[in-house]
Amino acid sequence: MKNITIYTANACPYCIKTKEYFLKKGIKYDEKNVQENSQAKQELLSMGYRTVPVILIDDEEIVGFDKSRIDRAIG
């Protein structure tokens, strides 16, 4: 099973689409909301990102809701 983390924000429509996509596919993930969790925000910034969603699937980083990259990464 892949280790999946999604960095999100409350009003982000692509974050919502990403979470819905994973839910529809029955794939579990950890969510880190950068608006509600200052540590998550610092983690995101330390990776060089200022936007969400950022999806970590094992060692792969995917910025934005990119279905084809997500599907390839989860195999």
PDB file of N, CA, C and O in Angstrom:
ATOM      1  N   MET A   1       0.827  -1.187   0.000  1.00  0.00           N
ATOM      2  CA  MET A   1       0.000   0.000   0.000  1.00  0.00           C
ATOM      3  C   MET A   1       0.871   1.250   0.000  1.00  0.00           C
ATOM      4  O   MET A   1       1.881   1.314   0.701  1.00  0.00           O
ATOM      5  N   LYS A   2       0.479   2.228  -0.780  1.00  0.00           N
ATOM      6  CA  LYS A   2       1.239   3.471  -0.898  1.00  0.00           C
ATOM      7  C   LYS A   2       0.975   4.375   0.297  1.00  0.00           C
ATOM      8  O   LYS A   2      -0.107   4.352   0.884  1.00  0.00           O
ATOM      9  N   ASN A   3       1.973   5.167   0.647  1.00  0.00           N
ATOM     10  CA  ASN A   3       1.846   6.172   1.692  1.00  0.00           C
ATOM     11  C   ASN A   3       1.435   7.483   1.019  1.00  0.00           C
ATOM     12  O   ASN A   3       2.203   8.045   0.237  1.00  0.00           O
ATOM     13  N   ILE A   4       0.233   7.971   1.317  1.00  0.00           N
ATOM     14  CA  ILE A   4      -0.309   9.139   0.623  1.00  0.00           C
ATOM     15  C   ILE A   4      -0.655  10.236   1.619  1.00  0.00           C
ATOM     16  O   ILE A   4      -1.348  10.005   2.610  1.00  0.00           O
ATOM     17  N   THR A   5      -0.154  11.439   1.332  1.00  0.00           N
ATOM     18  CA  THR A   5      -0.479  12.619   2.121  1.00  0.00           C
ATOM     19  C   THR A   5      -0.912  13.717   1.169  1.00  0.00           C
ATOM     20  O   THR A   5      -0.287  13.932   0.130  1.00  0.00           O
ATOM     21  N   ILE A   6      -1.989  14.413   1.527  1.00  0.00           N
ATOM     22  CA  ILE A   6      -2.477  15.518   0.716  1.00  0.00           C
ATOM     23  C   ILE A   6      -2.466  16.778   1.567  1.00  0.00           C
ATOM     24  O   ILE A   6      -3.103  16.834   2.619  1.00  0.00           O
ATOM     25  N   TYR A   7      -1.736  17.787   1.103  1.00  0.00           N
ATOM     26  CA  TYR A   7      -1.746  19.100   1.744  1.00  0.00           C
ATOM     27  C   TYR A   7      -2.892  19.894   1.134  1.00  0.00           C
ATOM     28  O   TYR A   7      -2.986  20.027  -0.086  1.00  0.00           O
ATOM     29  N   THR A   8      -3.770  20.426   1.997  1.00  0.00           N
ATOM     30  CA  THR A   8      -4.983  21.087   1.530  1.00  0.00           C
ATOM     31  C   THR A   8      -5.195  22.430   2.226  1.00  0.00           C
ATOM     32  O   THR A   8      -4.483  22.797   3.160  1.00  0.00           O
ATOM     33  N   ALA A   9      -6.208  23.151   1.729  1.00  0.00           N
ATOM     34  CA  ALA A   9      -6.707  24.369   2.374  1.00  0.00           C
ATOM     35  C   ALA A   9      -8.231  24.319   2.292  1.00  0.00           C
ATOM     36  O   ALA A   9      -8.783  23.642   1.425  1.00  0.00           O
ATOM     37  N   ASN A  10      -8.904  25.020   3.177  1.00  0.00           N
ATOM     38  CA  ASN A  10     -10.358  24.917   3.312  1.00  0.00           C
ATOM     39  C   ASN A  10     -11.136  25.270   2.045  1.00  0.00           C
ATOM     40  O   ASN A  10     -12.013  24.509   1.634  1.00  0.00           O
ATOM     41  N   ALA A  11     -10.839  26.384   1.433  1.00  0.00           N
ATOM     42  CA  ALA A  11     -11.656  26.872   0.319  1.00  0.00           C
ATOM     43  C   ALA A  11     -11.086  26.505  -1.052  1.00  0.00           C
ATOM     44  O   ALA A  11     -11.467  27.101  -2.059  1.00  0.00           O
ATOM     45  N   CYS A  12     -10.201  25.557  -1.095  1.00  0.00           N
ATOM     46  CA  CYS A  12      -9.518  25.187  -2.333  1.00  0.00           C
ATOM     47  C   CYS A  12     -10.352  24.178  -3.123  1.00  0.00           C
ATOM     48  O   CYS A  12     -10.503  23.037  -2.687  1.00  0.00           O
ATOM     49  N   PRO A  13     -10.900  24.579  -4.286  1.00  0.00           N
ATOM     50  CA  PRO A  13     -11.745  23.648  -5.054  1.00  0.00           C
ATOM     51  C   PRO A  13     -10.976  22.432  -5.577  1.00  0.00           C
ATOM     52  O   PRO A  13     -11.548  21.347  -5.679  1.00  0.00           O
ATOM     53  N   TYR A  14      -9.705  22.592  -5.905  1.00  0.00           N
ATOM     54  CA  TYR A  14      -8.934  21.446  -6.392  1.00  0.00           C
ATOM     55  C   TYR A  14      -8.580  20.482  -5.265  1.00  0.00           C
ATOM     56  O   TYR A  14      -8.400  19.287  -5.499  1.00  0.00           O
ATOM     57  N   CYS A  15      -8.480  20.998  -4.050  1.00  0.00           N
ATOM     58  CA  CYS A  15      -8.279  20.117  -2.891  1.00  0.00           C
ATOM     59  C   CYS A  15      -9.511  19.243  -2.691  1.00  0.00           C
ATOM     60  O   CYS A  15      -9.401  18.045  -2.434  1.00  0.00           O
ATOM     61  N   ILE A  16     -10.682  19.856  -2.812  1.00  0.00           N
ATOM     62  CA  ILE A  16     -11.939  19.117  -2.665  1.00  0.00           C
ATOM     63  C   ILE A  16     -12.048  18.053  -3.746  1.00  0.00           C
ATOM     64  O   ILE A  16     -12.417  16.914  -3.460  1.00  0.00           O
ATOM     65  N   LYS A  17     -11.731  18.415  -4.990  1.00  0.00           N
ATOM     66  CA  LYS A  17     -11.786  17.445  -6.089  1.00  0.00           C
ATOM     67  C   LYS A  17     -10.808  16.297  -5.858  1.00  0.00           C
ATOM     68  O   LYS A  17     -11.125  15.139  -6.128  1.00  0.00           O
ATOM     69  N   THR A  18      -9.627  16.621  -5.361  1.00  0.00           N
ATOM     70  CA  THR A  18      -8.620  15.589  -5.098  1.00  0.00           C
ATOM     71  C   THR A  18      -9.118  14.615  -4.039  1.00  0.00           C
ATOM     72  O   THR A  18      -9.032  13.401  -4.223  1.00  0.00           O
ATOM     73  N   LYS A  19      -9.636  15.134  -2.941  1.00  0.00           N
ATOM     74  CA  LYS A  19     -10.132  14.267  -1.869  1.00  0.00           C
ATOM     75  C   LYS A  19     -11.311  13.422  -2.351  1.00  0.00           C
ATOM     76  O   LYS A  19     -11.400  12.241  -2.015  1.00  0.00           O
ATOM     77  N   GLU A  20     -12.212  14.012  -3.131  1.00  0.00           N
ATOM     78  CA  GLU A  20     -13.341  13.259  -3.679  1.00  0.00           C
ATOM     79  C   GLU A  20     -12.861  12.143  -4.601  1.00  0.00           C
ATOM     80  O   GLU A  20     -13.425  11.049  -4.600  1.00  0.00           O
ATOM     81  N   TYR A  21     -11.822  12.419  -5.386  1.00  0.00           N
ATOM     82  CA  TYR A  21     -11.278  11.418  -6.309  1.00  0.00           C
ATOM     83  C   TYR A  21     -10.717  10.226  -5.535  1.00  0.00           C
ATOM     84  O   TYR A  21     -10.983   9.077  -5.889  1.00  0.00           O
ATOM     85  N   PHE A  22      -9.946  10.491  -4.488  1.00  0.00           N
ATOM     86  CA  PHE A  22      -9.395   9.414  -3.675  1.00  0.00           C
ATOM     87  C   PHE A  22     -10.506   8.636  -2.979  1.00  0.00           C
ATOM     88  O   PHE A  22     -10.442   7.410  -2.889  1.00  0.00           O
ATOM     89  N   LEU A  23     -11.518   9.337  -2.488  1.00  0.00           N
ATOM     90  CA  LEU A  23     -12.651   8.681  -1.834  1.00  0.00           C
ATOM     91  C   LEU A  23     -13.382   7.766  -2.818  1.00  0.00           C
ATOM     92  O   LEU A  23     -13.717   6.629  -2.487  1.00  0.00           O
ATOM     93  N   LYS A  24     -13.627   8.273  -4.032  1.00  0.00           N
ATOM     94  CA  LYS A  24     -14.312   7.490  -5.062  1.00  0.00           C
ATOM     95  C   LYS A  24     -13.537   6.222  -5.415  1.00  0.00           C
ATOM     96  O   LYS A  24     -14.131   5.179  -5.688  1.00  0.00           O
ATOM     97  N   LYS A  25     -12.205   6.318  -5.406  1.00  0.00           N
ATOM     98  CA  LYS A  25     -11.366   5.163  -5.736  1.00  0.00           C
ATOM     99  C   LYS A  25     -11.119   4.265  -4.512  1.00  0.00           C
ATOM    100  O   LYS A  25     -10.495   3.210  -4.629  1.00  0.00           O
ATOM    101  N   GLY A  26     -11.610   4.689  -3.341  1.00  0.00           N
ATOM    102  CA  GLY A  26     -11.442   3.888  -2.127  1.00  0.00           C
ATOM    103  C   GLY A  26     -10.025   3.871  -1.600  1.00  0.00           C
ATOM    104  O   GLY A  26      -9.600   2.896  -0.981  1.00  0.00           O
ATOM    105  N   ILE A  27      -9.283   4.954  -1.843  1.00  0.00           N
ATOM    106  CA  ILE A  27      -7.879   5.029  -1.430  1.00  0.00           C
ATOM    107  C   ILE A  27      -7.762   5.908  -0.188  1.00  0.00           C
ATOM    108  O   ILE A  27      -8.236   7.043  -0.162  1.00  0.00           O
ATOM    109  N   LYS A  28      -7.122   5.358   0.834  1.00  0.00           N
ATOM    110  CA  LYS A  28      -6.938   6.097   2.080  1.00  0.00           C
ATOM    111  C   LYS A  28      -5.743   7.033   1.959  1.00  0.00           C
ATOM    112  O   LYS A  28      -4.767   6.740   1.269  1.00  0.00           O
ATOM    113  N   TYR A  29      -5.847   8.166   2.648  1.00  0.00           N
ATOM    114  CA  TYR A  29      -4.784   9.162   2.637  1.00  0.00           C
ATOM    115  C   TYR A  29      -4.795   9.924   3.947  1.00  0.00           C
ATOM    116  O   TYR A  29      -5.785   9.915   4.678  1.00  0.00           O
ATOM    117  N   ASP A  30      -3.684  10.583   4.235  1.00  0.00           N
ATOM    118  CA  ASP A  30      -3.601  11.506   5.362  1.00  0.00           C
ATOM    119  C   ASP A  30      -3.749  12.904   4.805  1.00  0.00           C
ATOM    120  O   ASP A  30      -3.138  13.246   3.793  1.00  0.00           O
ATOM    121  N   GLU A  31      -4.559  13.712   5.464  1.00  0.00           N
ATOM    122  CA  GLU A  31      -4.757  15.092   5.039  1.00  0.00           C
ATOM    123  C   GLU A  31      -4.058  16.027   6.018  1.00  0.00           C
ATOM    124  O   GLU A  31      -4.159  15.868   7.235  1.00  0.00           O
ATOM    125  N   LYS A  32      -3.351  17.001   5.464  1.00  0.00           N
ATOM    126  CA  LYS A  32      -2.722  18.043   6.273  1.00  0.00           C
ATOM    127  C   LYS A  32      -3.235  19.386   5.772  1.00  0.00           C
ATOM    128  O   LYS A  32      -2.848  19.851   4.700  1.00  0.00           O
ATOM    129  N   ASN A  33      -4.103  19.995   6.554  1.00  0.00           N
ATOM    130  CA  ASN A  33      -4.708  21.263   6.179  1.00  0.00           C
ATOM    131  C   ASN A  33      -3.784  22.398   6.628  1.00  0.00           C
ATOM    132  O   ASN A  33      -3.557  22.589   7.823  1.00  0.00           O
ATOM    133  N   VAL A  34      -3.262  23.137   5.671  1.00  0.00           N
ATOM    134  CA  VAL A  34      -2.276  24.184   5.980  1.00  0.00           C
ATOM    135  C   VAL A  34      -2.910  25.411   6.630  1.00  0.00           C
ATOM    136  O   VAL A  34      -2.203  26.226   7.223  1.00  0.00           O
ATOM    137  N   GLN A  35      -4.231  25.554   6.530  1.00  0.00           N
ATOM    138  CA  GLN A  35      -4.912  26.672   7.196  1.00  0.00           C
ATOM    139  C   GLN A  35      -5.141  26.377   8.668  1.00  0.00           C
ATOM    140  O   GLN A  35      -5.152  27.289   9.496  1.00  0.00           O
ATOM    141  N   GLU A  36      -5.322  25.119   8.991  1.00  0.00           N
ATOM    142  CA  GLU A  36      -5.645  24.733  10.361  1.00  0.00           C
ATOM    143  C   GLU A  36      -4.443  24.209  11.134  1.00  0.00           C
ATOM    144  O   GLU A  36      -4.508  24.065  12.355  1.00  0.00           O
ATOM    145  N   ASN A  37      -3.347  23.922  10.437  1.00  0.00           N
ATOM    146  CA  ASN A  37      -2.193  23.299  11.072  1.00  0.00           C
ATOM    147  C   ASN A  37      -0.930  24.038  10.647  1.00  0.00           C
ATOM    148  O   ASN A  37      -0.471  23.900   9.513  1.00  0.00           O
ATOM    149  N   SER A  38      -0.376  24.817  11.560  1.00  0.00           N
ATOM    150  CA  SER A  38       0.801  25.632  11.219  1.00  0.00           C
ATOM    151  C   SER A  38       2.017  24.759  10.908  1.00  0.00           C
ATOM    152  O   SER A  38       2.858  25.145  10.097  1.00  0.00           O
ATOM    153  N   GLN A  39       2.120  23.596  11.536  1.00  0.00           N
ATOM    154  CA  GLN A  39       3.240  22.696  11.233  1.00  0.00           C
ATOM    155  C   GLN A  39       3.132  22.189   9.794  1.00  0.00           C
ATOM    156  O   GLN A  39       4.137  22.099   9.089  1.00  0.00           O
ATOM    157  N   ALA A  40       1.916  21.859   9.360  1.00  0.00           N
ATOM    158  CA  ALA A  40       1.705  21.413   7.977  1.00  0.00           C
ATOM    159  C   ALA A  40       2.080  22.519   6.999  1.00  0.00           C
ATOM    160  O   ALA A  40       2.668  22.257   5.950  1.00  0.00           O
ATOM    161  N   LYS A  41       1.740  23.747   7.344  1.00  0.00           N
ATOM    162  CA  LYS A  41       2.092  24.886   6.483  1.00  0.00           C
ATOM    163  C   LYS A  41       3.606  25.014   6.366  1.00  0.00           C
ATOM    164  O   LYS A  41       4.129  25.240   5.275  1.00  0.00           O
ATOM    165  N   GLN A  42       4.305  24.873   7.477  1.00  0.00           N
ATOM    166  CA  GLN A  42       5.765  24.960   7.455  1.00  0.00           C
ATOM    167  C   GLN A  42       6.379  23.816   6.646  1.00  0.00           C
ATOM    168  O   GLN A  42       7.360  24.016   5.929  1.00  0.00           O
ATOM    169  N   GLU A  43       5.803  22.619   6.761  1.00  0.00           N
ATOM    170  CA  GLU A  43       6.289  21.480   5.971  1.00  0.00           C
ATOM    171  C   GLU A  43       6.160  21.776   4.480  1.00  0.00           C
ATOM    172  O   GLU A  43       7.082  21.535   3.701  1.00  0.00           O
ATOM    173  N   LEU A  44       4.995  22.306   4.098  1.00  0.00           N
ATOM    174  CA  LEU A  44       4.742  22.621   2.692  1.00  0.00           C
ATOM    175  C   LEU A  44       5.728  23.673   2.188  1.00  0.00           C
ATOM    176  O   LEU A  44       6.300  23.530   1.108  1.00  0.00           O
ATOM    177  N   LEU A  45       5.921  24.719   2.970  1.00  0.00           N
ATOM    178  CA  LEU A  45       6.857  25.774   2.583  1.00  0.00           C
ATOM    179  C   LEU A  45       8.288  25.242   2.497  1.00  0.00           C
ATOM    180  O   LEU A  45       9.047  25.644   1.616  1.00  0.00           O
ATOM    181  N   SER A  46       8.655  24.345   3.404  1.00  0.00           N
ATOM    182  CA  SER A  46      10.019  23.797   3.391  1.00  0.00           C
ATOM    183  C   SER A  46      10.266  22.928   2.163  1.00  0.00           C
ATOM    184  O   SER A  46      11.412  22.732   1.760  1.00  0.00           O
ATOM    185  N   MET A  47       9.189  22.403   1.563  1.00  0.00           N
ATOM    186  CA  MET A  47       9.318  21.631   0.325  1.00  0.00           C
ATOM    187  C   MET A  47       9.374  22.552  -0.895  1.00  0.00           C
ATOM    188  O   MET A  47       9.607  22.094  -2.014  1.00  0.00           O
ATOM    189  N   GLY A  48       9.158  23.855  -0.674  1.00  0.00           N
ATOM    190  CA  GLY A  48       9.238  24.819  -1.766  1.00  0.00           C
ATOM    191  C   GLY A  48       7.911  25.143  -2.410  1.00  0.00           C
ATOM    192  O   GLY A  48       7.879  25.756  -3.478  1.00  0.00           O
ATOM    193  N   TYR A  49       6.804  24.743  -1.781  1.00  0.00           N
ATOM    194  CA  TYR A  49       5.481  24.987  -2.361  1.00  0.00           C
ATOM    195  C   TYR A  49       4.734  26.065  -1.595  1.00  0.00           C
ATOM    196  O   TYR A  49       4.855  26.193  -0.377  1.00  0.00           O
ATOM    197  N   ARG A  50       3.955  26.841  -2.349  1.00  0.00           N
ATOM    198  CA  ARG A  50       3.113  27.875  -1.761  1.00  0.00           C
ATOM    199  C   ARG A  50       1.659  27.707  -2.198  1.00  0.00           C
ATOM    200  O   ARG A  50       0.827  28.582  -1.957  1.00  0.00           O
ATOM    201  N   THR A  51       1.366  26.601  -2.828  1.00  0.00           N
ATOM    202  CA  THR A  51       0.026  26.346  -3.342  1.00  0.00           C
ATOM    203  C   THR A  51      -0.429  24.949  -2.932  1.00  0.00           C
ATOM    204  O   THR A  51       0.386  24.090  -2.595  1.00  0.00           O
ATOM    205  N   VAL A  52      -1.720  24.739  -2.965  1.00  0.00           N
ATOM    206  CA  VAL A  52      -2.296  23.430  -2.677  1.00  0.00           C
ATOM    207  C   VAL A  52      -3.282  23.076  -3.778  1.00  0.00           C
ATOM    208  O   VAL A  52      -3.753  23.979  -4.469  1.00  0.00           O
ATOM    209  N   PRO A  53      -3.608  21.838  -3.972  1.00  0.00           N
ATOM    210  CA  PRO A  53      -3.123  20.688  -3.223  1.00  0.00           C
ATOM    211  C   PRO A  53      -1.724  20.250  -3.669  1.00  0.00           C
ATOM    212  O   PRO A  53      -1.339  20.396  -4.829  1.00  0.00           O
ATOM    213  N   VAL A  54      -1.000  19.720  -2.721  1.00  0.00           N
ATOM    214  CA  VAL A  54       0.247  19.005  -3.004  1.00  0.00           C
ATOM    215  C   VAL A  54       0.023  17.590  -2.496  1.00  0.00           C
ATOM    216  O   VAL A  54      -0.306  17.375  -1.330  1.00  0.00           O
ATOM    217  N   ILE A  55       0.207  16.641  -3.385  1.00  0.00           N
ATOM    218  CA  ILE A  55      -0.054  15.237  -3.069  1.00  0.00           C
ATOM    219  C   ILE A  55       1.274  14.490  -3.045  1.00  0.00           C
ATOM    220  O   ILE A  55       2.031  14.513  -4.015  1.00  0.00           O
ATOM    221  N   LEU A  56       1.544  13.832  -1.932  1.00  0.00           N
ATOM    222  CA  LEU A  56       2.743  13.008  -1.812  1.00  0.00           C
ATOM    223  C   LEU A  56       2.306  11.549  -1.871  1.00  0.00           C
ATOM    224  O   LEU A  56       1.550  11.083  -1.019  1.00  0.00           O
ATOM    225  N   ILE A  57       2.782  10.845  -2.867  1.00  0.00           N
ATOM    226  CA  ILE A  57       2.518   9.414  -2.994  1.00  0.00           C
ATOM    227  C   ILE A  57       3.862   8.720  -2.951  1.00  0.00           C
ATOM    228  O   ILE A  57       4.613   8.720  -3.927  1.00  0.00           O
ATOM    229  N   ASP A  58       4.154   8.126  -1.797  1.00  0.00           N
ATOM    230  CA  ASP A  58       5.491   7.642  -1.482  1.00  0.00           C
ATOM    231  C   ASP A  58       6.476   8.797  -1.708  1.00  0.00           C
ATOM    232  O   ASP A  58       6.387   9.813  -1.019  1.00  0.00           O
ATOM    233  N   ASP A  59       7.406   8.665  -2.653  1.00  0.00           N
ATOM    234  CA  ASP A  59       8.405   9.728  -2.864  1.00  0.00           C
ATOM    235  C   ASP A  59       8.031  10.695  -3.980  1.00  0.00           C
ATOM    236  O   ASP A  59       8.783  11.627  -4.266  1.00  0.00           O
ATOM    237  N   GLU A  60       6.885  10.488  -4.611  1.00  0.00           N
ATOM    238  CA  GLU A  60       6.487  11.362  -5.722  1.00  0.00           C
ATOM    239  C   GLU A  60       5.645  12.529  -5.214  1.00  0.00           C
ATOM    240  O   GLU A  60       4.737  12.352  -4.402  1.00  0.00           O
ATOM    241  N   GLU A  61       5.964  13.721  -5.708  1.00  0.00           N
ATOM    242  CA  GLU A  61       5.224  14.928  -5.353  1.00  0.00           C
ATOM    243  C   GLU A  61       4.419  15.391  -6.565  1.00  0.00           C
ATOM    244  O   GLU A  61       4.967  15.589  -7.649  1.00  0.00           O
ATOM    245  N   ILE A  62       3.124  15.559  -6.369  1.00  0.00           N
ATOM    246  CA  ILE A  62       2.235  16.001  -7.438  1.00  0.00           C
ATOM    247  C   ILE A  62       1.578  17.299  -6.989  1.00  0.00           C
ATOM    248  O   ILE A  62       0.939  17.347  -5.938  1.00  0.00           O
ATOM    249  N   VAL A  63       1.735  18.339  -7.776  1.00  0.00           N
ATOM    250  CA  VAL A  63       1.145  19.631  -7.453  1.00  0.00           C
ATOM    251  C   VAL A  63      -0.116  19.799  -8.286  1.00  0.00           C
ATOM    252  O   VAL A  63      -0.079  19.686  -9.511  1.00  0.00           O
ATOM    253  N   GLY A  64      -1.232  20.069  -7.618  1.00  0.00           N
ATOM    254  CA  GLY A  64      -2.497  20.240  -8.307  1.00  0.00           C
ATOM    255  C   GLY A  64      -3.211  18.914  -8.491  1.00  0.00           C
ATOM    256  O   GLY A  64      -2.670  17.850  -8.191  1.00  0.00           O
ATOM    257  N   PHE A  65      -4.430  18.997  -8.988  1.00  0.00           N
ATOM    258  CA  PHE A  65      -5.252  17.811  -9.218  1.00  0.00           C
ATOM    259  C   PHE A  65      -4.984  17.298 -10.624  1.00  0.00           C
ATOM    260  O   PHE A  65      -5.604  17.742 -11.589  1.00  0.00           O
ATOM    261  N   ASP A  66      -4.048  16.353 -10.727  1.00  0.00           N
ATOM    262  CA  ASP A  66      -3.626  15.790 -12.004  1.00  0.00           C
ATOM    263  C   ASP A  66      -3.956  14.289 -11.990  1.00  0.00           C
ATOM    264  O   ASP A  66      -3.152  13.471 -11.544  1.00  0.00           O
ATOM    265  N   LYS A  67      -5.149  13.943 -12.485  1.00  0.00           N
ATOM    266  CA  LYS A  67      -5.636  12.556 -12.422  1.00  0.00           C
ATOM    267  C   LYS A  67      -4.655  11.555 -13.030  1.00  0.00           C
ATOM    268  O   LYS A  67      -4.403  10.501 -12.446  1.00  0.00           O
ATOM    269  N   SER A  68      -4.103  11.877 -14.196  1.00  0.00           N
ATOM    270  CA  SER A  68      -3.229  10.912 -14.862  1.00  0.00           C
ATOM    271  C   SER A  68      -1.960  10.659 -14.035  1.00  0.00           C
ATOM    272  O   SER A  68      -1.519   9.514 -13.925  1.00  0.00           O
ATOM    273  N   ARG A  69      -1.377  11.695 -13.462  1.00  0.00           N
ATOM    274  CA  ARG A  69      -0.187  11.501 -12.618  1.00  0.00           C
ATOM    275  C   ARG A  69      -0.535  10.752 -11.350  1.00  0.00           C
ATOM    276  O   ARG A  69       0.233   9.908 -10.887  1.00  0.00           O
ATOM    277  N   ILE A  70      -1.702  11.060 -10.783  1.00  0.00           N
ATOM    278  CA  ILE A  70      -2.141  10.349  -9.575  1.00  0.00           C
ATOM    279  C   ILE A  70      -2.307   8.861  -9.889  1.00  0.00           C
ATOM    280  O   ILE A  70      -1.818   8.007  -9.150  1.00  0.00           O
ATOM    281  N   ASP A  71      -2.995   8.561 -10.980  1.00  0.00           N
ATOM    282  CA  ASP A  71      -3.229   7.167 -11.352  1.00  0.00           C
ATOM    283  C   ASP A  71      -1.924   6.415 -11.598  1.00  0.00           C
ATOM    284  O   ASP A  71      -1.785   5.263 -11.188  1.00  0.00           O
ATOM    285  N   ARG A  72      -0.971   7.059 -12.263  1.00  0.00           N
ATOM    286  CA  ARG A  72       0.323   6.418 -12.508  1.00  0.00           C
ATOM    287  C   ARG A  72       1.053   6.166 -11.177  1.00  0.00           C
ATOM    288  O   ARG A  72       1.657   5.112 -10.982  1.00  0.00           O
ATOM    289  N   ALA A  73       0.988   7.142 -10.275  1.00  0.00           N
ATOM    290  CA  ALA A  73       1.714   7.038  -9.020  1.00  0.00           C
ATOM    291  C   ALA A  73       1.132   5.966  -8.088  1.00  0.00           C
ATOM    292  O   ALA A  73       1.868   5.306  -7.354  1.00  0.00           O
ATOM    293  N   ILE A  74      -0.191   5.802  -8.126  1.00  0.00           N
ATOM    294  CA  ILE A  74      -0.785   4.794  -7.249  1.00  0.00           C
ATOM    295  C   ILE A  74      -0.787   3.405  -7.872  1.00  0.00           C
ATOM    296  O   ILE A  74      -1.045   2.406  -7.200  1.00  0.00           O
ATOM    297  N   GLY A  75      -0.491   3.361  -9.185  1.00  0.00           N
ATOM    298  CA  GLY A  75      -0.333   2.094  -9.881  1.00  0.00           C
ATOM    299  C   GLY A  75      -1.592   1.312  -9.912  1.00  0.00           C
ATOM    300  O   GLY A  75      -1.623   0.214 -10.467  1.00  0.00           O
TER     301      GLY A  75
END
